[in-house]
Amino acid sequence: MREDTEASPRDLPLEPDRRAVEAMGRVVLDRVAAFAGAVAHAPASRPREAGPALADLMRPPPEKPGELEALLDTFESAARQGVDTASPGYLAYFPAGGLFSSALGELLAQVYNRFTGVADLAPALVAMEHGVLRWLCAEFGLPSGAAGLTTTGGSMATLSALVAARDDRLGDAVATGTLYATEHTHFCVERAARVAGLPAGRVRIVPTEGLRMDPAAAREMIRADRERGLRPFLLVGTGGTTSTGTVDPLAELAELARAEDLWFHVDAAYGGGFQLTARGRDRLAGIERADSIALDPHKSLFLQYGTGVLLVRDAGTLARAHRGAGHYVQDLQTVEDLPDYGYLGPELTRDYRGLRLWLPLHLHGVAAFRDALDAKLDLARDAYADLASDPLLEVPWKPDLTVVAFRVRGDDRGTRRLLDGINATGRFFVSSTRVDDRLLVRMNPTGHRTGAEHVREVLALIHEQARKNNSKAGS
Ligand SMILES: *Cc1c(COP(=O)(O)O)cnc(C)c1O
């Protein structure tokens, strides 16, 4: 009881004293520990009706102080509703889960709240972030002039890459620019083109062969566009597509981009993390020749949502495209060998994103990530083999990375029933996609909490559902 009153003083000053910080921190940490103790068994989804009433949650903040415990209760009941992306049974879209060590780094970064948009104000903190990004550049085989920028995700990384490519290759001649992707490219590329001011319809959809961009077809489209007086400037390869986890022929695309003098961007938002493994490096071969690479540590490095990375071969391209100046920043100096993040992307003021990467990587060591990612590749390989052995199922593509897409033989109805059946258990949550106008369930066991036991369980469920559907359809 004593703690309660300490944790929720009637009039909590905006700046609490040390005792109040300790009391509030303990209350929150207790709840964090309870969450950590239970998440391994948390269902992947809960019925929407079981949650709190949305209207209650939308009440405006009161004039008078609230009670911390009661407010945290509200948060927890809200977080218990819907799809739980932290659950080991969450196999949809791109699970990450979020590492506790990263959250601790984030807490520190937020409490210290230092400005790291320019190196001059916090050179040492910027050096820590820069060190992680330089290490990533080296892992991807980029040369010493390369640099990185932490973003909030793959979409923002793609936008900055596209703006850098546009600035570098087109200058002001934006109206005639064309870029090349496939139907399996993530929509963030088309959206970035629109936001970056390219006219509609300038994202050319290159035909694919077995879900992968056909380089010969791309070459032909580039040639035809040039003849029309357009300016092809950007080729986008994907290092792990969203629907099926397929990797484009990156080495061939790199060669094409070089021959045609196009900027080569690789969207490795999902697949990028696997570069830390031998198998991943093998699958992503050619990525080292990219002009820019987008990757999402909040997908394949298990980190919290809101963590993306852009790597560029030539840091100058990013800086030139995102330059800015004003008298109010005239006191700031550049620091030798350190980047000014506020001038490498569209954001000037940003949260210090370095620690959420730096702390887990230094604390667990890189080998922990390599091993965990390797284990995810094993899970997907084994799930593929298991599903492919079921005569009721069709598993069209051996996974390049960790997305396994499959369908029930026959029309889409059986696949829909299977999808709904799995998700209705609440224990697991999977998502779907369409390829060649056929519905597919996609399952992605990439969350760090998802282990072989969970995959065994969901596979058994899938076989059982497929059998049940089949006998129903036959009766
Ligand atoms: C998830 C994804 C994106 C978008 O990234 P966000 O972090 O959600 O903005 C882009 N490209 C691919 C291939 C993806 O899988």
The ligand as an SDF file (V2000), in Angstrom:
LIG
                    3D

 15 15  0  0  0  0  0  0  0  0999 V2000
    7.9430   -4.9980  -44.5060 C   0  0  0  0  0  0  0  0  0  0  0  0
    8.5020   -4.6470  -45.8070 C   0  0  0  0  0  0  0  0  0  0  0  0
    8.6170   -3.3120  -46.2010 C   0  0  0  0  0  0  0  0  0  0  0  0
    8.0420   -2.1860  -45.3870 C   0  0  0  0  0  0  0  0  0  0  0  0
    8.7710   -2.0090  -44.2330 O   0  0  0  0  0  0  0  0  0  0  0  0
    8.1460   -1.2660  -42.9550 P   0  0  0  0  0  0  0  0  0  0  0  0
    9.1830   -1.4540  -41.9270 O   0  0  0  0  0  0  0  0  0  0  0  0
    6.8570   -1.9770  -42.6530 O   0  0  0  0  0  0  0  0  0  0  0  0
    7.9370    0.1520  -43.3200 O   0  0  0  0  0  0  0  0  0  0  0  0
    9.2570   -3.0430  -47.3840 C   0  0  0  0  0  0  0  0  0  0  0  0
    9.7480   -4.0350  -48.1510 N   0  0  0  0  0  0  0  0  0  0  0  0
    9.6340   -5.3380  -47.8260 C   0  0  0  0  0  0  0  0  0  0  0  0
   10.2120   -6.3830  -48.7180 C   0  0  0  0  0  0  0  0  0  0  0  0
    9.0060   -5.6810  -46.6350 C   0  0  0  0  0  0  0  0  0  0  0  0
    8.8620   -6.9730  -46.3170 O   0  0  0  0  0  0  0  0  0  0  0  0
  1  2  1  0
  2  3  1  0
  2 14  2  0
  3  4  1  0
  3 10  2  0
  4  5  1  0
  5  6  1  0
  6  7  2  0
  6  8  1  0
  6  9  1  0
 10 11  1  0
 11 12  2  0
 12 13  1  0
 12 14  1  0
 14 15  1  0
M  END
$$$$
